[in-house]
Amino acid sequence: MDLNYLLARHQTSLARVASATCPSSRTSHQGLADLYAAQVNAMYRLAGASARLATQVAA
């Protein structure tokens, strides 16, 4: 997958976590954000980058 696509989906998922009105939606979107972050981090590792993508919404 394209890195920009994954980064955009991760950001969108985190925004939806922050705006979710019920716990099940929040949990679902957080799970998606975690999966996108894992994919991005795997791509970073393959490229030799040491950066890690945050998976939690800032309070």
PQR file with spaces between the fields and no chain letter, atoms N, CA, C, O and H, PARSE charges and radii, in Angstrom:
ATOM       1  N    MET     1       0.830   -1.185    0.000 -0.4000 1.5000
ATOM       2  CA   MET     1       0.000    0.000    0.000 -0.0000 2.0000
ATOM       3  C    MET     1       0.871    1.244    0.000  0.5500 1.7000
ATOM       4  O    MET     1       2.041    1.209    0.383 -0.5500 1.4000
ATOM       5  N    ASP     2       0.290    2.311   -0.426 -0.4000 1.5000
ATOM       6  CA   ASP     2       0.968    3.594   -0.478 -0.0000 2.0000
ATOM       7  C    ASP     2       1.079    4.187    0.925  0.5500 1.7000
ATOM       8  O    ASP     2       0.107    4.196    1.681 -0.5500 1.4000
ATOM       9  H    ASP     2      -0.660    2.340   -0.737  0.4000 1.0000
ATOM      10  N    LEU     3       2.260    4.678    1.265 -0.4000 1.5000
ATOM      11  CA   LEU     3       2.492    5.242    2.589 -0.0000 2.0000
ATOM      12  C    LEU     3       1.576    6.427    2.862  0.5500 1.7000
ATOM      13  O    LEU     3       1.039    6.551    3.963 -0.5500 1.4000
ATOM      14  H    LEU     3       3.049    4.670    0.651  0.4000 1.0000
ATOM      15  N    ASN     4       1.393    7.293    1.883 -0.4000 1.5000
ATOM      16  CA   ASN     4       0.524    8.455    2.088 -0.0000 2.0000
ATOM      17  C    ASN     4      -0.912    8.038    2.375  0.5500 1.7000
ATOM      18  O    ASN     4      -1.584    8.656    3.200 -0.5500 1.4000
ATOM      19  H    ASN     4       1.830    7.192    0.989  0.4000 1.0000
ATOM      20  N    TYR     5      -1.382    7.000    1.704 -0.4000 1.5000
ATOM      21  CA   TYR     5      -2.730    6.489    1.961 -0.0000 2.0000
ATOM      22  C    TYR     5      -2.846    6.018    3.407  0.5500 1.7000
ATOM      23  O    TYR     5      -3.803    6.355    4.102 -0.5500 1.4000
ATOM      24  H    TYR     5      -0.836    6.498    1.034  0.4000 1.0000
ATOM      25  N    LEU     6      -1.866    5.236    3.853 -0.4000 1.5000
ATOM      26  CA   LEU     6      -1.901    4.716    5.221 -0.0000 2.0000
ATOM      27  C    LEU     6      -1.837    5.838    6.249  0.5500 1.7000
ATOM      28  O    LEU     6      -2.544    5.802    7.257 -0.5500 1.4000
ATOM      29  H    LEU     6      -1.088    4.961    3.288  0.4000 1.0000
ATOM      30  N    LEU     7      -0.994    6.832    5.999 -0.4000 1.5000
ATOM      31  CA   LEU     7      -0.896    7.965    6.923 -0.0000 2.0000
ATOM      32  C    LEU     7      -2.212    8.740    6.988  0.5500 1.7000
ATOM      33  O    LEU     7      -2.641    9.151    8.066 -0.5500 1.4000
ATOM      34  H    LEU     7      -0.419    6.862    5.181  0.4000 1.0000
ATOM      35  N    ALA     8      -2.845    8.936    5.843 -0.4000 1.5000
ATOM      36  CA   ALA     8      -4.128    9.645    5.815 -0.0000 2.0000
ATOM      37  C    ALA     8      -5.207    8.858    6.551  0.5500 1.7000
ATOM      38  O    ALA     8      -5.984    9.433    7.314 -0.5500 1.4000
ATOM      39  H    ALA     8      -2.497    8.602    4.968  0.4000 1.0000
ATOM      40  N    ARG     9      -5.259    7.549    6.325 -0.4000 1.5000
ATOM      41  CA   ARG     9      -6.259    6.717    7.007 -0.0000 2.0000
ATOM      42  C    ARG     9      -6.015    6.713    8.515  0.5500 1.7000
ATOM      43  O    ARG     9      -6.964    6.741    9.298 -0.5500 1.4000
ATOM      44  H    ARG     9      -4.629    7.082    5.705  0.4000 1.0000
ATOM      45  N    HIS    10      -4.742    6.676    8.923 -0.4000 1.5000
ATOM      46  CA   HIS    10      -4.401    6.708   10.343 -0.0000 2.0000
ATOM      47  C    HIS    10      -4.898    8.010   10.964  0.5500 1.7000
ATOM      48  O    HIS    10      -5.521    7.998   12.025 -0.5500 1.4000
ATOM      49  H    HIS    10      -3.971    6.653    8.286  0.4000 1.0000
ATOM      50  N    GLN    11      -4.622    9.127   10.305 -0.4000 1.5000
ATOM      51  CA   GLN    11      -5.043   10.427   10.815 -0.0000 2.0000
ATOM      52  C    GLN    11      -6.567   10.519   10.890  0.5500 1.7000
ATOM      53  O    GLN    11      -7.113   11.028   11.868 -0.5500 1.4000
ATOM      54  H    GLN    11      -4.116    9.136    9.443  0.4000 1.0000
ATOM      55  N    THR    12      -7.246   10.031    9.867 -0.4000 1.5000
ATOM      56  CA   THR    12      -8.708   10.040    9.864 -0.0000 2.0000
ATOM      57  C    THR    12      -9.260    9.189   11.000  0.5500 1.7000
ATOM      58  O    THR    12     -10.213    9.588   11.670 -0.5500 1.4000
ATOM      59  H    THR    12      -6.803    9.617    9.072  0.4000 1.0000
ATOM      60  N    SER    13      -8.675    8.035   11.216 -0.4000 1.5000
ATOM      61  CA   SER    13      -9.132    7.155   12.297 -0.0000 2.0000
ATOM      62  C    SER    13      -8.948    7.816   13.654  0.5500 1.7000
ATOM      63  O    SER    13      -9.828    7.724   14.511 -0.5500 1.4000
ATOM      64  H    SER    13      -7.901    7.711   10.671  0.4000 1.0000
ATOM      65  N    LEU    14      -7.808    8.486   13.862 -0.4000 1.5000
ATOM      66  CA   LEU    14      -7.588    9.171   15.136 -0.0000 2.0000
ATOM      67  C    LEU    14      -8.581   10.315   15.334  0.5500 1.7000
ATOM      68  O    LEU    14      -9.042   10.552   16.451 -0.5500 1.4000
ATOM      69  H    LEU    14      -7.094    8.562   13.166  0.4000 1.0000
ATOM      70  N    ALA    15      -8.910   11.021   14.258 -0.4000 1.5000
ATOM      71  CA   ALA    15      -9.908   12.088   14.355 -0.0000 2.0000
ATOM      72  C    ALA    15     -11.267   11.512   14.727  0.5500 1.7000
ATOM      73  O    ALA    15     -12.014   12.118   15.496 -0.5500 1.4000
ATOM      74  H    ALA    15      -8.536   10.828   13.351  0.4000 1.0000
ATOM      75  N    ARG    16     -11.584   10.354   14.188 -0.4000 1.5000
ATOM      76  CA   ARG    16     -12.863    9.721   14.508 -0.0000 2.0000
ATOM      77  C    ARG    16     -12.888    9.176   15.932  0.5500 1.7000
ATOM      78  O    ARG    16     -13.941    9.142   16.567 -0.5500 1.4000
ATOM      79  H    ARG    16     -10.977    9.862   13.563  0.4000 1.0000
ATOM      80  N    VAL    17     -11.728    8.749   16.434 -0.4000 1.5000
ATOM      81  CA   VAL    17     -11.646    8.347   17.844 -0.0000 2.0000
ATOM      82  C    VAL    17     -12.008    9.540   18.712  0.5500 1.7000
ATOM      83  O    VAL    17     -12.800    9.424   19.648 -0.5500 1.4000
ATOM      84  H    VAL    17     -10.872    8.777   15.918  0.4000 1.0000
ATOM      85  N    ALA    18     -11.424   10.682   18.395 -0.4000 1.5000
ATOM      86  CA   ALA    18     -11.628   11.887   19.199 -0.0000 2.0000
ATOM      87  C    ALA    18     -13.068   12.380   19.148  0.5500 1.7000
ATOM      88  O    ALA    18     -13.552   12.971   20.113 -0.5500 1.4000
ATOM      89  H    ALA    18     -10.782   10.776   17.635  0.4000 1.0000
ATOM      90  N    SER    19     -13.758   12.144   18.035 -0.4000 1.5000
ATOM      91  CA   SER    19     -15.118   12.658   17.899 -0.0000 2.0000
ATOM      92  C    SER    19     -16.200   11.606   18.139  0.5500 1.7000
ATOM      93  O    SER    19     -17.389   11.914   18.057 -0.5500 1.4000
ATOM      94  H    SER    19     -13.365   11.663   17.251  0.4000 1.0000
ATOM      95  N    ALA    20     -15.807   10.389   18.429 -0.4000 1.5000
ATOM      96  CA   ALA    20     -16.788    9.311   18.636 -0.0000 2.0000
ATOM      97  C    ALA    20     -17.666    9.614   19.845  0.5500 1.7000
ATOM      98  O    ALA    20     -17.193   10.103   20.871 -0.5500 1.4000
ATOM      99  H    ALA    20     -14.841   10.139   18.495  0.4000 1.0000
ATOM     100  N    THR    21     -18.937    9.316   19.701 -0.4000 1.5000
ATOM     101  CA   THR    21     -19.888    9.600   20.779 -0.0000 2.0000
ATOM     102  C    THR    21     -20.243    8.377   21.608  0.5500 1.7000
ATOM     103  O    THR    21     -20.905    8.503   22.638 -0.5500 1.4000
ATOM     104  H    THR    21     -19.320    8.919   18.867  0.4000 1.0000
ATOM     105  N    CYS    22     -19.819    7.207   21.181 -0.4000 1.5000
ATOM     106  CA   CYS    22     -20.103    6.012   21.974 -0.0000 2.0000
ATOM     107  C    CYS    22     -18.833    5.160   22.090  0.5500 1.7000
ATOM     108  O    CYS    22     -17.972    5.192   21.211 -0.5500 1.4000
ATOM     109  H    CYS    22     -19.281    7.104   20.345  0.4000 1.0000
ATOM     110  N    PRO    23     -18.729    4.412   23.166 -0.5600 1.5000
ATOM     111  CA   PRO    23     -17.524    3.608   23.401  0.2800 2.0000
ATOM     112  C    PRO    23     -17.221    2.605   22.290  0.5500 1.7000
ATOM     113  O    PRO    23     -16.055    2.391   21.957 -0.5500 1.4000
ATOM     114  N    SER    24     -18.242    1.992   21.716 -0.4000 1.5000
ATOM     115  CA   SER    24     -17.978    0.986   20.677 -0.0000 2.0000
ATOM     116  C    SER    24     -17.386    1.622   19.419  0.5500 1.7000
ATOM     117  O    SER    24     -16.508    1.034   18.787 -0.5500 1.4000
ATOM     118  H    SER    24     -19.189    2.165   21.986  0.4000 1.0000
ATOM     119  N    SER    25     -17.849    2.798   19.055 -0.4000 1.5000
ATOM     120  CA   SER    25     -17.270    3.506   17.909 -0.0000 2.0000
ATOM     121  C    SER    25     -15.838    3.910   18.199  0.5500 1.7000
ATOM     122  O    SER    25     -14.958    3.767   17.350 -0.5500 1.4000
ATOM     123  H    SER    25     -18.562    3.276   19.569  0.4000 1.0000
ATOM     124  N    ARG    26     -15.610    4.413   19.398 -0.4000 1.5000
ATOM     125  CA   ARG    26     -14.264    4.821   19.800 -0.0000 2.0000
ATOM     126  C    ARG    26     -13.307    3.630   19.730  0.5500 1.7000
ATOM     127  O    ARG    26     -12.197    3.745   19.211 -0.5500 1.4000
ATOM     128  H    ARG    26     -16.324    4.529   20.087  0.4000 1.0000
ATOM     129  N    THR    27     -13.745    2.496   20.254 -0.4000 1.5000
ATOM     130  CA   THR    27     -12.919    1.288   20.247 -0.0000 2.0000
ATOM     131  C    THR    27     -12.636    0.816   18.826  0.5500 1.7000
ATOM     132  O    THR    27     -11.513    0.429   18.505 -0.5500 1.4000
ATOM     133  H    THR    27     -14.647    2.402   20.676  0.4000 1.0000
ATOM     134  N    SER    28     -13.652    0.849   17.985 -0.4000 1.5000
ATOM     135  CA   SER    28     -13.498    0.416   16.599 -0.0000 2.0000
ATOM     136  C    SER    28     -12.498    1.291   15.849  0.5500 1.7000
ATOM     137  O    SER    28     -11.603    0.782   15.175 -0.5500 1.4000
ATOM     138  H    SER    28     -14.564    1.164   18.246  0.4000 1.0000
ATOM     139  N    HIS    29     -12.652    2.594   15.969 -0.4000 1.5000
ATOM     140  CA   HIS    29     -11.752    3.511   15.274 -0.0000 2.0000
ATOM     141  C    HIS    29     -10.338    3.451   15.846  0.5500 1.7000
ATOM     142  O    HIS    29      -9.368    3.603   15.103 -0.5500 1.4000
ATOM     143  H    HIS    29     -13.379    3.007   16.517  0.4000 1.0000
ATOM     144  N    GLN    30     -10.206    3.232   17.148 -0.4000 1.5000
ATOM     145  CA   GLN    30      -8.877    3.093   17.742 -0.0000 2.0000
ATOM     146  C    GLN    30      -8.198    1.835   17.213  0.5500 1.7000
ATOM     147  O    GLN    30      -6.996    1.833   16.947 -0.5500 1.4000
ATOM     148  H    GLN    30     -10.994    3.108   17.752  0.4000 1.0000
ATOM     149  N    GLY    31      -8.972    0.770   17.064 -0.4000 1.5000
ATOM     150  CA   GLY    31      -8.416   -0.459   16.504 -0.0000 2.0000
ATOM     151  C    GLY    31      -7.909   -0.257   15.086  0.5500 1.7000
ATOM     152  O    GLY    31      -6.845   -0.758   14.723 -0.5500 1.4000
ATOM     153  H    GLY    31      -9.948    0.771   17.280  0.4000 1.0000
ATOM     154  N    LEU    32      -8.676    0.480   14.283 -0.4000 1.5000
ATOM     155  CA   LEU    32      -8.225    0.778   12.921 -0.0000 2.0000
ATOM     156  C    LEU    32      -6.965    1.638   12.936  0.5500 1.7000
ATOM     157  O    LEU    32      -6.033    1.391   12.172 -0.5500 1.4000
ATOM     158  H    LEU    32      -9.541    0.887   14.578  0.4000 1.0000
ATOM     159  N    ALA    33      -6.938    2.643   13.799 -0.4000 1.5000
ATOM     160  CA   ALA    33      -5.752    3.504   13.907 -0.0000 2.0000
ATOM     161  C    ALA    33      -4.528    2.680   14.283  0.5500 1.7000
ATOM     162  O    ALA    33      -3.443    2.891   13.742 -0.5500 1.4000
ATOM     163  H    ALA    33      -7.695    2.844   14.420  0.4000 1.0000
ATOM     164  N    ASP    34      -4.701    1.749   15.203 -0.4000 1.5000
ATOM     165  CA   ASP    34      -3.589    0.886   15.617 -0.0000 2.0000
ATOM     166  C    ASP    34      -3.085    0.033   14.451  0.5500 1.7000
ATOM     167  O    ASP    34      -1.878   -0.137   14.275 -0.5500 1.4000
ATOM     168  H    ASP    34      -5.583    1.577   15.643  0.4000 1.0000
ATOM     169  N    LEU    35      -4.012   -0.500   13.658 -0.4000 1.5000
ATOM     170  CA   LEU    35      -3.618   -1.321   12.506 -0.0000 2.0000
ATOM     171  C    LEU    35      -2.876   -0.494   11.458  0.5500 1.7000
ATOM     172  O    LEU    35      -1.858   -0.929   10.920 -0.5500 1.4000
ATOM     173  H    LEU    35      -4.992   -0.362   13.800  0.4000 1.0000
ATOM     174  N    TYR    36      -3.398    0.705   11.172 -0.4000 1.5000
ATOM     175  CA   TYR    36      -2.710    1.575   10.216 -0.0000 2.0000
ATOM     176  C    TYR    36      -1.329    1.952   10.734  0.5500 1.7000
ATOM     177  O    TYR    36      -0.365    1.963    9.968 -0.5500 1.4000
ATOM     178  H    TYR    36      -4.225    1.058   11.609  0.4000 1.0000
ATOM     179  N    ALA    37      -1.219    2.260   12.022 -0.4000 1.5000
ATOM     180  CA   ALA    37       0.081    2.618   12.607 -0.0000 2.0000
ATOM     181  C    ALA    37       1.063    1.458   12.489  0.5500 1.7000
ATOM     182  O    ALA    37       2.240    1.665   12.194 -0.5500 1.4000
ATOM     183  H    ALA    37      -2.002    2.251   12.644  0.4000 1.0000
ATOM     184  N    ALA    38       0.587    0.254   12.717 -0.4000 1.5000
ATOM     185  CA   ALA    38       1.462   -0.916   12.603 -0.0000 2.0000
ATOM     186  C    ALA    38       1.970   -1.076   11.173  0.5500 1.7000
ATOM     187  O    ALA    38       3.138   -1.400   10.958 -0.5500 1.4000
ATOM     188  H    ALA    38      -0.369    0.086   12.957  0.4000 1.0000
ATOM     189  N    GLN    39       1.093   -0.850   10.199 -0.4000 1.5000
ATOM     190  CA   GLN    39       1.511   -0.963    8.800 -0.0000 2.0000
ATOM     191  C    GLN    39       2.521    0.124    8.437  0.5500 1.7000
ATOM     192  O    GLN    39       3.508   -0.141    7.750 -0.5500 1.4000
ATOM     193  H    GLN    39       0.144   -0.587   10.374  0.4000 1.0000
ATOM     194  N    VAL    40       2.269    1.348    8.900 -0.4000 1.5000
ATOM     195  CA   VAL    40       3.194    2.448    8.622 -0.0000 2.0000
ATOM     196  C    VAL    40       4.542    2.175    9.280  0.5500 1.7000
ATOM     197  O    VAL    40       5.587    2.346    8.652 -0.5500 1.4000
ATOM     198  H    VAL    40       1.467    1.564    9.458  0.4000 1.0000
ATOM     199  N    ASN    41       4.520    1.755   10.529 -0.4000 1.5000
ATOM     200  CA   ASN    41       5.769    1.474   11.237 -0.0000 2.0000
ATOM     201  C    ASN    41       6.549    0.347   10.567  0.5500 1.7000
ATOM     202  O    ASN    41       7.780    0.380   10.534 -0.5500 1.4000
ATOM     203  H    ASN    41       3.671    1.616   11.039  0.4000 1.0000
ATOM     204  N    ALA    42       5.847   -0.644   10.036 -0.4000 1.5000
ATOM     205  CA   ALA    42       6.519   -1.727    9.313 -0.0000 2.0000
ATOM     206  C    ALA    42       7.191   -1.192    8.049  0.5500 1.7000
ATOM     207  O    ALA    42       8.303   -1.598    7.709 -0.5500 1.4000
ATOM     208  H    ALA    42       4.847   -0.670   10.063  0.4000 1.0000
ATOM     209  N    MET    43       6.513   -0.285    7.363 -0.4000 1.5000
ATOM     210  CA   MET    43       7.108    0.313    6.165 -0.0000 2.0000
ATOM     211  C    MET    43       8.326    1.156    6.534  0.5500 1.7000
ATOM     212  O    MET    43       9.332    1.143    5.825 -0.5500 1.4000
ATOM     213  H    MET    43       5.610    0.045    7.639  0.4000 1.0000
ATOM     214  N    TYR    44       8.235    1.890    7.645 -0.4000 1.5000
ATOM     215  CA   TYR    44       9.384    2.677    8.115 -0.0000 2.0000
ATOM     216  C    TYR    44      10.571    1.763    8.406  0.5500 1.7000
ATOM     217  O    TYR    44      11.702    2.059    8.021 -0.5500 1.4000
ATOM     218  H    TYR    44       7.418    1.901    8.221  0.4000 1.0000
ATOM     219  N    ARG    45      10.302    0.646    9.091 -0.4000 1.5000
ATOM     220  CA   ARG    45      11.386   -0.290    9.421 -0.0000 2.0000
ATOM     221  C    ARG    45      12.040   -0.838    8.159  0.5500 1.7000
ATOM     222  O    ARG    45      13.265   -0.942    8.086 -0.5500 1.4000
ATOM     223  H    ARG    45       9.383    0.405    9.404  0.4000 1.0000
ATOM     224  N    LEU    46      11.228   -1.190    7.165 -0.4000 1.5000
ATOM     225  CA   LEU    46      11.770   -1.706    5.907 -0.0000 2.0000
ATOM     226  C    LEU    46      12.646   -0.672    5.204  0.5500 1.7000
ATOM     227  O    LEU    46      13.609   -1.018    4.520 -0.5500 1.4000
ATOM     228  H    LEU    46      10.233   -1.106    7.224  0.4000 1.0000
ATOM     229  N    ALA    47      12.299    0.592    5.382 -0.4000 1.5000
ATOM     230  CA   ALA    47      13.060    1.665    4.749 -0.0000 2.0000
ATOM     231  C    ALA    47      14.271    2.079    5.580  0.5500 1.7000
ATOM     232  O    ALA    47      15.080    2.894    5.138 -0.5500 1.4000
ATOM     233  H    ALA    47      11.516    0.874    5.938  0.4000 1.0000
ATOM     234  N    GLY    48      14.395    1.521    6.776 -0.4000 1.5000
ATOM     235  CA   GLY    48      15.522    1.853    7.633 -0.0000 2.0000
ATOM     236  C    GLY    48      15.307    3.073    8.498  0.5500 1.7000
ATOM     237  O    GLY    48      16.248    3.549    9.131 -0.5500 1.4000
ATOM     238  H    GLY    48      13.738    0.858    7.135  0.4000 1.0000
ATOM     239  N    ALA    49      14.087    3.594    8.541 -0.4000 1.5000
ATOM     240  CA   ALA    49      13.788    4.773    9.364 -0.0000 2.0000
ATOM     241  C    ALA    49      13.561    4.349   10.804  0.5500 1.7000
ATOM     242  O    ALA    49      13.103    3.238   11.072 -0.5500 1.4000
ATOM     243  H    ALA    49      13.322    3.206    8.027  0.4000 1.0000
ATOM     244  N    SER    50      13.884    5.236   11.720 -0.4000 1.5000
ATOM     245  CA   SER    50      13.723    4.908   13.136 -0.0000 2.0000
ATOM     246  C    SER    50      12.489    5.567   13.748  0.5500 1.7000
ATOM     247  O    SER    50      12.193    5.337   14.920 -0.5500 1.4000
ATOM     248  H    SER    50      14.257    6.139   11.502  0.4000 1.0000
ATOM     249  N    ALA    51      11.770    6.373   12.988 -0.4000 1.5000
ATOM     250  CA   ALA    51      10.587    7.065   13.515 -0.0000 2.0000
ATOM     251  C    ALA    51       9.478    6.071   13.807  0.5500 1.7000
ATOM     252  O    ALA    51       9.348    5.052   13.129 -0.5500 1.4000
ATOM     253  H    ALA    51      12.011    6.560   12.035  0.4000 1.0000
ATOM     254  N    ARG    52       8.683    6.373   14.817 -0.4000 1.5000
ATOM     255  CA   ARG    52       7.523    5.549   15.162 -0.0000 2.0000
ATOM     256  C    ARG    52       6.289    6.434   15.108  0.5500 1.7000
ATOM     257  O    ARG    52       6.330    7.592   15.523 -0.5500 1.4000
ATOM     258  H    ARG    52       8.788    7.201   15.368  0.4000 1.0000
ATOM     259  N    LEU    53       5.207    5.898   14.604 -0.4000 1.5000
ATOM     260  CA   LEU    53       3.956    6.629   14.505 -0.0000 2.0000
ATOM     261  C    LEU    53       3.164    6.451   15.785  0.5500 1.7000
ATOM     262  O    LEU    53       2.988    5.328   16.259 -0.5500 1.4000
ATOM     263  H    LEU    53       5.173    4.958   14.266  0.4000 1.0000
ATOM     264  N    ALA    54       2.690    7.538   16.341 -0.4000 1.5000
ATOM     265  CA   ALA    54       1.875    7.475   17.557 -0.0000 2.0000
ATOM     266  C    ALA    54       0.532    6.836   17.241  0.5500 1.7000
ATOM     267  O    ALA    54      -0.011    7.017   16.151 -0.5500 1.4000
ATOM     268  H    ALA    54       2.832    8.450   15.956  0.4000 1.0000
ATOM     269  N    THR    55      -0.002    6.086   18.200 -0.4000 1.5000
ATOM     270  CA   THR    55      -1.280    5.416   17.968 -0.0000 2.0000
ATOM     271  C    THR    55      -2.392    5.946   18.854  0.5500 1.7000
ATOM     272  O    THR    55      -3.544    5.540   18.696 -0.5500 1.4000
ATOM     273  H    THR    55       0.439    5.939   19.085  0.4000 1.0000
ATOM     274  N    GLN    56      -2.085    6.834   19.774 -0.4000 1.5000
ATOM     275  CA   GLN    56      -3.097    7.328   20.704 -0.0000 2.0000
ATOM     276  C    GLN    56      -3.418    8.788   20.418  0.5500 1.7000
ATOM     277  O    GLN    56      -2.567    9.550   19.958 -0.5500 1.4000
ATOM     278  H    GLN    56      -1.149    7.164   19.902  0.4000 1.0000
ATOM     279  N    VAL    57      -4.651    9.160   20.695 -0.4000 1.5000
ATOM     280  CA   VAL    57      -5.083   10.540   20.560 -0.0000 2.0000
ATOM     281  C    VAL    57      -4.577   11.318   21.764  0.5500 1.7000
ATOM     282  O    VAL    57      -4.693   10.858   22.900 -0.5500 1.4000
ATOM     283  H    VAL    57      -5.342    8.541   21.069  0.4000 1.0000
ATOM     284  N    ALA    58      -4.020   12.483   21.521 -0.4000 1.5000
ATOM     285  CA   ALA    58      -3.553   13.322   22.631 -0.0000 2.0000
ATOM     286  C    ALA    58      -4.747   13.817   23.431  0.5500 1.7000
ATOM     287  O    ALA    58      -5.780   14.177   22.867 -0.5500 1.4000
ATOM     288  H    ALA    58      -3.925   12.857   20.598  0.4000 1.0000
ATOM     289  N    ALA    59      -4.598   13.831   24.730 -0.4000 1.5000
ATOM     290  CA   ALA    59      -5.705   14.253   25.604 -0.0000 2.0000
ATOM     291  C    ALA    59      -5.877   15.747   25.596  0.5500 1.7000
ATOM     292  O    ALA    59      -6.761   16.270   26.274 -0.5500 1.4000
ATOM     293  H    ALA    59      -3.758   13.539   25.189  0.4000 1.0000
